[in-house]
Amino acid sequence: MVRADGGLRLEWGAGANANRDPRTFTVPISAAHLEVIGNDLARHLLLWSAILPLCTAAGTQGPLDERAAVALLDPILFGTPEDVESLFRSIPWDKRRLIAQGADIELLERGEVFAALRSATAKSDWHRVQQYDADRDRARRGVRLTPLDAALLKYTGRYLHGGRIPTREPDAVDPDLLPEVMRVIATAEQACAGMRLPPDRRGVWSRLKKDYGWKQIEDAVDRAVRRSHPDLVDDAVRTVSFLMCSEAAARARKS
């Protein structure tokens, strides 16, 4: 909060300018607004969520639509829960911000924003948002993960970022699921045991041999894992075969 021209203004940072420096915006508020913002975390977060799209609309150098921002204050800070939820069905709002603050995702999806924020905290957790984004991307592709599918993606470090090189991260997996994960990994290791990629040399012929060897490992692991664990989704099978191929490539580079 800042004082300006004899009154109170709410100040926050959001977005960035053309130089990627943070932008700062302010709107006038009353002492009554300030009291609610300071004492009611749920309404505080809802106001933040509703104002952020206005900051996005301002872009890198445009002004904030102050009239629209001020129009949000009374309905969100003083309205009944039913009126607030009705408002949120008619305005853009930043769902990811509320997820970062611990809001219940299923309730948010149903528009029950007050109930969703019963689990909210003042501390942000953006790892939770990354998980939400990854799950939403899979849902758009029609992918439904079982607990074992998710555990395999976490084991290879590719649950959140499917484009990264796979690694082995057993600590990321629920201990109850780790033995089952290791059985899948053992199946993959047995399927490609003794298969090698050529040494990492330059040249078209070397690259062709390497690509052919990669495909052989990939196909062998894919067949074995699907045969032993037919319920795994494609994402989970691919992450296991990618792990075996990338480890073979690492051994080839060392040789």
Residue pairs with C-beta under 8 A, 6 or more apart in sequence:
1 8
1 9
1 10
1 11
1 29
1 34
2 8
2 9
2 11
2 26
3 9
4 26
7 28
8 28
8 29
8 30
8 31
8 33
8 34
9 26
9 27
9 28
9 29
10 26
10 27
10 28
10 29
10 33
10 34
10 37
11 24
11 25
11 26
12 24
12 25
12 26
12 48
12 51
13 22
13 23
13 24
13 25
14 22
14 23
14 25
14 51
14 52
14 55
14 56
15 22
15 23
15 55
15 56
15 58
15 59
15 60
16 22
16 23
16 60
17 23
17 60
17 61
18 60
18 61
23 55
23 58
23 60
25 55
25 58
25 64
25 69
27 51
27 64
27 66
27 69
27 70
27 73
28 70
29 37
29 73
32 77
32 78
33 73
33 77
36 43
36 44
36 77
36 78
37 43
37 44
37 47
37 77
38 44
40 77
41 117
41 120
41 122
42 114
42 117
42 118
42 120
43 76
43 77
43 84
45 97
45 98
45 101
45 103
45 117
45 120
46 76
46 84
46 88
46 93
46 98
46 113
46 117
47 72
47 73
47 76
47 77
48 94
48 97
49 93
49 94
49 95
49 97
49 98
50 72
50 76
50 87
50 88
50 91
50 93
50 94
51 69
51 72
52 93
52 94
52 97
53 91
53 92
53 93
53 94
54 64
54 65
54 68
54 69
55 64
57 65
58 64
58 65
72 91
75 83
75 84
75 87
76 84
76 87
79 87
81 114
84 113
84 114
85 111
85 112
85 113
85 114
88 111
88 113
89 111
95 108
96 129
96 132
96 133
98 108
98 113
98 116
98 117
98 120
99 105
99 108
99 128
99 129
99 132
100 124
100 125
100 126
100 128
100 129
101 117
101 120
101 121
101 122
101 123
101 124
101 125
102 119
102 120
102 121
102 125
102 128
103 113
103 116
103 117
103 119
103 120
104 115
104 116
104 117
104 118
104 119
105 116
105 132
107 113
107 115
107 116
108 116
127 160
130 160
131 159
131 160
134 159
134 160
134 161
134 162
138 144
138 145
138 235
143 233
143 234
143 235
144 233
145 153
145 233
145 235
145 236
146 231
146 232
146 233
147 174
147 177
148 177
148 180
148 181
148 184
148 229
148 231
148 232
148 236
149 232
149 233
149 235
149 236
150 159
151 173
151 174
151 177
151 178
151 180
151 181
152 181
152 184
152 232
152 236
152 239
152 240
153 159
153 235
153 236
153 239
154 169
154 172
154 173
155 168
155 169
155 170
155 172
155 173
155 178
155 181
155 185
156 166
156 167
156 168
156 169
156 239
156 240
156 242
156 243
157 164
157 166
157 167
157 169
157 172
158 164
158 166
158 239
158 242
159 172
162 235
162 239
165 246
166 239
166 242
166 243
166 246
167 243
168 243
170 178
170 181
170 182
173 181
184 225
184 228
184 229
184 232
184 240
185 240
185 243
187 224
187 225
187 228
187 229
188 221
188 224
188 225
188 240
188 241
188 243
188 244
189 244
190 224
191 220
191 221
191 223
191 224
191 225
191 244
192 217
192 220
192 221
192 244
192 248
195 213
195 216
195 217
195 220
195 248
196 213
196 248
196 251
196 252
197 210
197 213
197 214
197 217
197 248
197 249
197 251
197 252
198 206
198 209
198 210
198 213
198 252
199 206
199 252
199 255
200 206
200 210
200 249
200 252
200 253
200 255
210 249
210 252
213 248
214 245
214 248
214 249
217 241
217 244
217 245
217 248
218 241
218 242
218 244
218 245
221 240
221 241
221 244
221 245
222 237
222 238
222 241
225 232
225 237
225 240
225 241
226 232
226 237
